[in-house]
Amino acid sequence: MDEIGLRRRATVHDVARAAGVSLATVDRVLNGRPGVRAATAEKVEAAIAEIGFQRDLSASLLARARDLKLTFIIPDSSNEFMASLADAVGRRAGQALTDRMHIETLRLRALDADALAKSLDVLDIRHCDCAIIVASEEPSVLAAVDSASRRGIVVMTLVSDLPGTLRRHFIGIDNQAAGRTAASLLGRFLPQGGKVAVIAGSLHLRDHSDRLNGFRSALAAEFGGIELIGPIEGHDERSETEAIVADLLVRHPDLSGLYNLGAGNAGLVAALDASGRAGAIRVIAHELTEPTRKGLRSGAIDVVLDQNPDGEIRAALAAARSLALGGKGKGATDPIEIGIFLRDNLR
């Protein structure tokens, strides 16, 4: 940073002087408006980086003469992690108001692509600047995301991505890496190999298909002695997952491991407990919720791979505000860190 940046916070005037352009040109670049040549825009962006200019987003919100309006669309089911996401949004709604952001949360039936598509289709740019959605990769949803984006609504994906659409940003963990991590752990738990069953919520969810791909590739590369059973879809529901696990335990008395890459973990733990084989089978699950905490404490679950819901919502709000105020490209947030929890390090 140069002398200007060391003395005080850089302003748009400093950017204009450093780039040798007018204030109007800086404003056009900052807000992504047309009328600026590519070479000139590059000069402005270089000046911003050189002097360490940071936009005052609160001032930008004030200049809009209206507040920023955000809509979260989150599945409503027995999936405890989705409930924790909705709770995290609720906890931040009050603070968001002081930052001139109004938050609305819609809870839709889980894996109901048509309901999600219809909810996106009725969003109006006058009443919604940004939609943050947990979505499955269905044709109707993909079309609705692109349609909303073309209407000027910033669409961001949360937890599960839709990379082939016009969505502007993804907030979540690296799900391929999560699957590889699960494979690496199970491979080390089972050095002699054996049968490992995989349960997914839905392979129409990009996060679940990415976890499965990462899991399979890591096992194939390093742990060839493990035989995969599945994946079997439990639709993230407790009762369905419980029935799947109970059936697997009956049909495969030599089952060595389980990887539940979705939700429904209360059912998984219940089936293991009822079978009397809890603790005898190596189990890896996702998301630190009350059922997975219970499973870790009892020994029914060995490892939980977690993504922090509060951290995700905090990152989503920061990215939404930046993008909705004219930020170009992707939001400036890092991937959510994958937490690894055993009974020994439960917080």
Number of C-alpha atoms within 10 A of each C-alpha: 11 10 8 13 15 11 8 8 12 19 17 18 13 18 25 20 13 16 21 14 16 13 15 11 21 23 14 15 23 19 16 16 12 9 10 14 10 10 9 16 20 14 18 24 17 15 19 23 13 15 20 18 18 12 14 9 13 13 9 14 18 13 10 10 8 10 15 23 20 24 20 23 22 22 23 16 18 17 21 23 23 21 18 17 22 22 15 18 23 16 13 15 17 13 12 16 13 10 16 16 19 17 21 14 17 14 15 16 12 21 22 14 20 14 15 26 21 13 15 24 17 10 17 13 15 9 12 19 22 27 25 24 25 21 28 24 20 16 12 15 24 20 16 20 27 18 17 23 21 11 12 15 25 26 27 27 23 24 23 23 24 24 14 9 16 18 22 21 24 24 26 26 22 19 24 20 17 24 26 21 19 28 26 16 15 26 22 12 16 18 11 10 17 16 18 23 21 21 27 25 25 22 19 15 21 19 29 24 21 22 25 27 16 21 25 18 16 21 21 13 8 13 20 12 15 21 17 15 16 11 18 17 19 23 21 25 21 22 18 17 29 21 15 18 25 19 12 16 18 11 10 13 10 12 19 21 24 23 24 28 31 27 29 29 30 22 23 30 26 21 24 21 17 10 13 9 13 20 16 13 21 21 28 24 25 24 26 25 19 13 20 27 20 17 28 25 15 15 20 24 28 22 25 26 19 20 21 19 23 17 15 23 24 15 19 24 19 14 22 26 24 18 23 22 19 16 17 15 10 14 21 13 15 11 12 18 14 19 15 18 20 18 17 8 7 12 8
